[in-house]
Amino acid sequence: MSLDRIVIVGASLAGLRAAEELRARGHEGVITVVGDEPHRPYDRPPLSKQVLTGAKPPESTTLAVAAGSIDDLGLEWRLGESATGLDLPDRAVLLGGGERLAFDGLVIATGATPRRLPGTDHLEGVHTLRSLDDSIAIRAALAAGPRRVVVVGAGFIGAEVAASTRSLGIEVSLIEALAVPLERSLGPEMGAVVADLHRDHGVDVHLGVGVVLIEGSDRVERIRLSDGSVLEVDLVVVGIGVSPNTEWLEGSGLTLDNGIVCDATCLAAPGVVAAGDVARWPNERFDEVMRVEHWDNAIEMGEHAARTLLGDATPYTPVPWFWSDQYDRKIQLAGLASPDDIVEVVSGRLEDRRFVAFYGRAGRIVGVLGMNQPAKVMRWRSLVETGASWSDALAVAAATD
Amino acid sequence: MRIVVDYDLCESNALCMTAAPEVFEVRDDDFLYVLQDEPSEELRAKVEEAVRRCPKQAIVIEG
């Protein structure tokens, strides 16, 4: 199959890294990158941290490429334009203006959209955080000196927004429906460590509590919680998860099920690959179908999908990795973690907030979690990579701590 | 090829160590040590991967 024209839909991290890899592998044909935002690809992690606090200007988030200037990649940019449909038989992406972009190969990296709280669309002062513009808007609202900020959802975005806001000296309430922060990601024990971290920094933490109603006429004024409490609030940031951006692919013939369903090599259809937050694939290393929303996965999967498009048939079997910075703590996870796993601290102590814990299931280690222990997380990540048994993993940790 | 790390940006996430262990090492003191400032050309692909995987974009290749 000749690949003269490659279209990449999605101008963020996964799409950019796919383009870089295509060029690195010698693809000389046309590469068109479609992005619905007006911005060139930028880095999202600072949006909930340094951009919110003002430590970094928004324009500093522009993504660089390893081999010099982004312009050297020779990409055709279609920024500020949305893909509205995919004509698979005719091999064309439909753009909002009615134009059809013909392709020989297609990379789909359209990411995800934050979920909103129902019934709040008319209210000013209720934000979600995903894009650069979202971050700039919240930054401006924080700079206006709100008396209290309520963060709804103590996942990674919510926890980081709470930490950044607190570091500006602003009163913060953190509302989480589950029993602890990050429960779905890290389980109850590690979630409790994170809850204490926020409490110790003066965050008003409400756990196991839902939002009943957000009230206000034009602007948000107060928020009613399921435990009967009422918080007066000037600014609400909602971080209750994201939905993959697949609406534009409805009826296209691609299989959609909480993301674009791919095979083990990131292939969604002949000549069509997907990568990043929007893609779901069977990770053969863990024998599990996953959709991973991590920064690092956008890079690795973008690159892998590009190689698949060029004819490589290697399965994509990463050990997922992420980090989250909250206050002076760096949380890192290599591998998987779920509330059902066994968890054991193998180095340091929870109360010092400097430790490493292993996650295990079905007799083997699946994850290495660290708080302020980056070297050990990376050292012991290889245990997950090689699929070490739980007992071997514990023995290695004891011997090399 | 010369490796330049901006230590003001570096947060010791240690992804570079996974990509190119011959060149980068984060030790137990949580600081990054560059083992070779001028690694040989055969390591270029690995070092470029380290550049791409750095969450802080703190690594630059000169030359």
HADDOCK unambig.tbl for C-alpha pairs under 7 A between the chains (distance, minus, plus):
assign (segid A and resid 66 and name CA) (segid B and resid 48 and name CA) 5.76 0.50 0.50
assign (segid A and resid 66 and name CA) (segid B and resid 51 and name CA) 5.97 0.50 0.50
assign (segid A and resid 66 and name CA) (segid B and resid 52 and name CA) 5.94 0.50 0.50
assign (segid A and resid 296 and name CA) (segid B and resid 53 and name CA) 6.89 0.50 0.50
assign (segid A and resid 374 and name CA) (segid B and resid 12 and name CA) 6.52 0.50 0.50
assign (segid A and resid 374 and name CA) (segid B and resid 13 and name CA) 5.72 0.50 0.50
assign (segid A and resid 374 and name CA) (segid B and resid 14 and name CA) 6.23 0.50 0.50
assign (segid A and resid 374 and name CA) (segid B and resid 30 and name CA) 6.60 0.50 0.50
assign (segid A and resid 375 and name CA) (segid B and resid 14 and name CA) 6.41 0.50 0.50
assign (segid A and resid 375 and name CA) (segid B and resid 26 and name CA) 5.36 0.50 0.50
assign (segid A and resid 375 and name CA) (segid B and resid 27 and name CA) 5.76 0.50 0.50
assign (segid A and resid 375 and name CA) (segid B and resid 28 and name CA) 5.85 0.50 0.50
assign (segid A and resid 375 and name CA) (segid B and resid 30 and name CA) 6.27 0.50 0.50
assign (segid A and resid 378 and name CA) (segid B and resid 14 and name CA) 6.54 0.50 0.50
